[in-house]
């Protein structure tokens, strides 16, 4: 058994402090601080002693503390629903690109659609003293984010339209996007369409369902008859597999599946093939997000495209504008999606 107590094997060495450096160099804390922040105030000989001590102890200055003292905070926090999802990976790249242009640093976290986990990261970021937080809320209630904003932390909602004027947000019109997907399937002759959806606590799932209902009603169909909704607990490939397994067991007569995102579509397609069904001959499939793998599948996936990097880039830009001099007022920006038609959707036969 490896011990983790004491100073013995298996224990990570304690991080050296500024006090350790002062002791090693035989100088005061103020002198070390001057070497780090105002080296011109220290004689060359003393400065050399302090630098040798820093090197010997592998001392790393606490950048966040220095930023707080100087009033030049350059760290931004971001909490996304699931950074393993390629959609959010691309969103994070957009955030990183914009922050990099301003020489700011990104602290990235995933809530995994868990409210307690989201709350933990919000506390951590606030304690760290970040400039602001970009967040895709894990639930429908954002009162805690409004309260955080009122305490002086800049908040930008990401992939979620703000219901209040005081918070900036960047999102995509998911109702319109889902309507595009279902209108496409209707134009191919499909009249009984399955929806593999996620929990109603996630705003995107609610909006995409609403878009499907709108499209069906607009075509003169009764959504209660034309839509077979299956709710899965996870918006990933395993969720898609579970959804299609349930759909096939129910013998619903569906000829097409609209999936709430591309990861669930991936799992759905995998399961359809495992049951010997052809795509799109036996079942048409449409996803949402148009992530990078959508065009690379054996049967390329028809999907609703969102401007993923652009979402992150614009959200970060709003935060920087709001926290800079002459702070910009809050803005709610909504992009329009587009449908990318590929081989996974074909006519009903």
C-alpha positions, -999 to +999 in steps of 0.1 A: +000+000+000+013+035-009+012+059+020+000+095+014+008+108+049+040+124+061+068+134+037+075+098+025+071+081-009+038+086-026+033+121-014+034+150-039+058+177-028+043+208-012+042+237-036+069+263-026+055+296-013+069+331-014+078+327+022+100+297+013+118+318-013+124+346+012+138+322+037+160+305+011+174+338-002+177+354+033+156+384+024+122+398+034+088+389+018+087+425+005+120+421-013+108+389-031+076+407-040+096+435-055+118+411-075+086+396-090+067+428-096+091+457-095+126+444-101+140+478-107+137+486-070+161+458-060+199+458-063+213+434-089+231+413-063+199+409-042+178+402-073+202+375-083+200+358-048+162+358-051+162+344-086+185+316-076+162+307-047+132+307-070+150+284-094+162+261-066+126+258-051+109+256-085+087+284-073+057+294-094+042+328-086+004+328-079-007+346-110-044+349-100-035+366-067-012+390-085-040+398-110-064+405-082-040+429-065-032+447-097-069+448-109-060+430-141-079+398-140-074+378-172-090+345-164-125+335-177-145+305-166-167+284-189-192+257-178-205+236-207-230+207-205-206+181-218-172+188-232-169+152-245-197+162-270-180+174-302-205+203-304-192+217-271-156+209-280-160+232-310-178+259-289-148+258-265-124+263-293-143+294-303-141+307-268-104+300-266-098+317-299-114+349-288-098+349-253-064+342-269-067+374-290-071+393-258-043+374-239-069+359-215-069+324-201-098+299-201-108+277-172-131+251-187-155+227-169-183+203-178-214+202-157-225+168-172-260+182-171-258+180-132-270+210-112-249+203-082-218+199-103-226+232-120-230+249-086-196+236-075-179+250-105-197+284-102-184+286-065-149+276-076-148+302-103-161+329-080-136+320-054-108+321-080-119+357-089-125+351-126-133+380-149-166+364-158-183+331-166-198+317-198-223+290-189-247+266-206-273+262-178-278+226-167-315+233-158-343+257-167-339+279-136-312+307-139-320+326-107-286+316-093-269+330-123-288+363-121-278+365-084-241+358-093-243+386-119-256+410-093-227+402-070-204+415-097-195+384-118-201+390-155-223+361-168-230+352-205-255+324-212-242+302-240-264+281-262-294+294-243-314+326-249-315+348-218-351+354-204-340+386-187-325+417-202-296+420-177-278+389-189-261+386-223-267+354-242-257+337-275-279+309-289-294+293-319-331+293-328-337+256-320-374+258-327-366+269-362-339+243-365-361+214-355-388+226-379-363+226-407-354+189-400-390+178-397-402+198-428-374+180-447-387+145-436-423+155-444-412+166-479-398+131-484-432+116-476-427+105-440-459+109-419-450+090-387-417+103-373-400+094-340-383+120-319-354+108-297-353+136-271-335+144-239-349+155-205-374+184-204-351+202-179-327+210-209-340+240-228-326+228-261-347+196-258-378+216-251-373+240-280-365+212-305-396+193-296-416+226-300-401+230-335-411+194-344-447+200-332-448+233-352-437+215-384-462+187-380-491+210-372-481+232-402-484+202-425-519+195-412-509+165-391-519+158-355-487+158-335-502+133-311-505+108-340-476+117-362-449+121-335-436+092-314-415+107-286-389+087-267-371+105-239-336+092-230-316+102-200-283+109-217-277+129-249-250+106-262-246+075-284-258+052-256-289+073-253-295+070-290-291+033-288-316+030-260-340+052-278-341+032-310-342-001-290-374+012-273-388+025-306-383-009-324-397-028-295-429-007-297-436-014-333-448+022-339-447+021-376-422+050-378-403+055-410-380+083-398-362+093-367-353+129-357-326+129-330-321+157-306-284+158-314-258+141-336-245+119-308-279+103-302-282+100-340-249+081-341-262+056-315-295+053-333-279+045-366-256+019-350-286+002-334-307+003-366-279-015-385-275-040-357-312-049-363-306-054-400-323-022-411-311+000-439-306+037-436-324+055-452-343+027-470-360+013-438-355+043-416-345+078-424-324+096-397-318+133-391-295+147-364-289+181-349-256+201-345-237+189-376-206+180-356-174+171-374-181+134-377-215+138-393-202+139-428-177+111-422-201+083-412-206+053-435-240+068-443-233+106-440-258+121-416-283+148-425-281+173-397-291+208-386-260+229-386-252+253-358-223+278-360-204+260-332-171+280-330-189+312-338-212+306-308-182+304-285-163+332-301-192+357-299-201+347-263-165+353-252-165+386-271-197+397-253-181+390-219-149+409-227-169+439-240-191+439-209-161+437-185-139+463-203-138+500-200-171+516-210-188+483-204-211+474-233-248+468-224-261+432-223-271+417-257-291+386-266-278+372-299-296+345-318-282+327-348-303+310-374-295+273-382-294+256-416-302+221-427-274+201-443-289+172-464-269+140-467-275+104-474-292+094-441-325+109-451-344+095-481-380+092-493-405+070-476-411+038-496 
